Amino acid sequence: MTGVQTCALPICGISEIIPDNVNTIIFDFGNALVHDSLLNTLYQGLPLSHLLVYDIYNFLIENFFNQKGDFDLNKVSVDKAKDIFFKIAPDNMKAHTDAIFEMISKSLYKLYYTDDLLKALKSKGYSLYYLSNWDRWAYELEDDIFRPIMDKFDGGLFSFESKYEKPDKEFYIELINKYNLNPVTCLFFDDQAINVMAAESLGMHGMVFDKNETPKILLRDNINIPSDANNTIIINTGITLEATNLCDMHWWCCSSDKNPI
């Protein structure tokens, strides 16, 4: 495949967007199956001034999540990450170290479509794997979110388990060799084009995953439109939504909480 694939919602479903020769789908986690709401979680959970909370957020992004600091945090434990934070953080943040890491543990959430999407792909017979850049300390904090999702996969790799991370081709090759995958029959989803292009360079099919559009495309096969309906869409579990057309439809969580998104 060449370039980044896109597909217009009104004409696509699983059968149209996934090439016929694909039997294996590889997912990124972040912004595909899970999403982080760190800033909002910090604001809601820390009884501090908004200015200080915003400074904490920026400090975490720069030194812990974007890895611009002097420490390699990919393989350190939560306790070690806390020690590093206390060592390098400004004085006005140090006293809040435990509370900050507690908020980090609460900031990640599973996206509303994740269970339905993985179930739909499994029902079509696809093998599912994940390949994701994730630090050990962050994974340990967020294990309760990751583990139920990981149980739906046939296998996968996080960067903290490897010497490599995306878009290094060796990371993809490690996954291929570990599970004896054939790149030609794999489709790789990631929210970053550079990571998709790395997969394509190894012979995989690749597609940039847009969490606002791609799930709608892939789950379109699961949508039933009653013959007597003018502007009603029924999704999966029977939740009825009013919409003038498919593109205007609001997506709701089809799990136990039934919360609108």
N, C-alpha and C positions, 0 to 999 in steps of 0.2 A: 504494500500500500504506500501511496505517496501523499504527503501533506496531511493536514488535519481534517478529519471527516466531520461533517455537520449533517443534520437531517431536520427537515421541517416537520413540526408536530402533526399537522393534519394528515400526513400520508404514511407515517412510520409507526412500526411496532417492533417487537423483538425480531421477528422474522425478516424485516426489511433492513434493520440497522446492523445486524450481526452477519458477517459473511458466512456462506454455506459451509465452508471448510473448517470453521471454528468450532472446537469442542471444549475449549478452556478459556475462562475469563479471569483476568488478574486485575485486582482493584488496589488503588491507593485507599488509605483510610481518611486522612484529613480533607475536609471539604468535598468528600464523596459519600462516605458512610457515617462520619461523625463531624461535628462542628464545635468550635470553641467560642465561648462567650465570656472570655476572661475579663474584659473591661467592665461589662455589666455586672458580672459576679463580684468583682472587687468593689464596685460602687455600692452594691446592695449588702455586702457582707462585712465591710470594714467601717467601723464608726469613726472615720477620719474625714478631714476636709477633702472636697472634690479635687482640689489642686494637688494634695499629697497623693491621693489615690491615682490620679493621672500620672504623676511622676513615678509611682511604683510600677504602674502598667508599662510605661515606656522603658523603665530600667529592666524589667523582666524580658520584654521583647528584645531589647538590644543585647543583653548579656546572657540570657538563658534560652530563648526560643530562636533567635536569629544567629546565635553563636558568634557574635562579634567581639566578645570579651577574650580574655587571655586564658580561659579554662576550657578544656574539652570535656563537655558535660554528657556526651552521648552514652557513656557506659557507667556513670556514677550512680550510686544509690540515692534514695531520698534523703537519708541522713547526711550524706556527703554533700548533696546539693544545698541543703540547708546551711551546712558549715561554710560553703563557698559564698552563699548569699550573705551570711552574717559578716564574712570577712571583707567583701568588696562593696556592700551596700552603703549608701550614705547613712550617717548617724541617725537621722530622723526616721529611717526605715527599719533599723536593726531590731528594735524592741517588738516589732510586729511580725517577725520572721515566721513563727508558728501559724499565726492567723493567715498570713499571706499564702503559705503553702496549703493550708486547709481550703482556702478559696480556689486555688488552682485545682485541687482535687474535685471541686464541685462545678468547674467551669465547662467541662466537656460533656456533650450530650449526643445521643444517637439521633440521626436525622429521621424525620417522620416516615420516610418511605423505605428505610433500610431493610426492615424485616420482609416487607412485601416484595421488594425488588429481588433480594436474594432467594426468597421462596419461589418466585416466578422463574428465575433463571435455573434454579435447581430442577423445577418441574419440567423444564425443557431439556434436561439431560446434560447441562453444562457442568464441568468441574470448575470449582471456584478456589482461587488463591489470592493472597494479598501480598503486596510489596510496598512497604511504607517507611519513610524516614521518621523515626520516633526515638526520643531519648529514654534510657532505662528509668531514670528518676521520675519522669512524667508518666511513663507507662505504669510504674508501681503505684503512683497516686490515683491513676484512672483505670486500674485493672477491672473494677466492677462494671465499667462501661464496655471495655474491650472484650472481656472473656465471653459473654453471651453471643457477641457477634462472631468472634473467632470460631466458636463451636459450630457455626454454619458453614465454615470453609473446610476444604480438603487439606489445606496447609498454607504456609506463607512464611515471610521473613520481615522482621523489623531491623532497622539499621543498627540498633544496639546489639543485635545478635551477630553482626557481621563486621568485617573490616571496611566495608564500603557503604555508600548511600547513593541514592539517585541524585543526579543522572549518570553516575559512573556505571558504565556497561558491565563491569565485573559484578555489580550487585544483582543485576538481572540474570547474568550467567550463573551466579551462585544458586538462585532460585530454580533456574532451568535444570541444572545438574542435580540439585537436591531431590527434585520430584520427577526427574526424567521427562521433562516436558518437551514437546516439539514446538519451537517458536512459530512455525508456519501456521499452526492450528490454534494459536493463542491470540486473544484480543486483550489489549492493555488499556485500562481506564485510569486517567490521572487528571487532576485539575490544572497541572502545569504543562504547557506545550513542550518545554524542553525535555521533560521526562518522557512524554509520549514519543518524541522524535528519537530518543535513545532506544526505546523499545523497538521502534520501527527499523532502526539501523541494524538490529539483530534478526530481522525477518518477521517480527510480530506484526499483527494488525494493531493499530493504535487509534485512540479517540480521546480528545479532551473532554473531561467530564464536567458539565455545568450542573450544579446541584439544583438549579431552578428549572432546568429544561430537560436534561437527559433522563431523569426518572420518569417524567411524563411520557417521553418517547418510548422508553423501554416497557412501561407498564400500560401502554395504550391497548395492548391485546387483552388486558384484564378489565377493560371498561365496556359495560353494556349500555346501549342506548335503547330504551323501550320504543316500540313501534309507534305508540300513541303519545310520545313525549315531544313537546315543543322546545322547552328550554330546561330540561331536567337531565342531570348526569348522575348515574349510579356507579359507585366505585366499589369493587371487591366485596366488602362486607355488608353492603346494602345501605350505607350512609348516603342520603340523598342531598344533592347540592343544586342550587339554582344557578344557571349560567346561560348566557345568550349563545355561546358557542364554546367549543373545546378549548380554544386559546384563552378565553376569559375565565375559565373555570378556576375556582379557588381549591387548593389541595388541602385535604384534611388528613389527620393522622388516623390510620385504620387499625390502631391498637386499642388497648383497654381504656385509655384516657379520653379518646375521641376529641381531643382538643383541636380547634382550628389553627391552622398555621398562617 
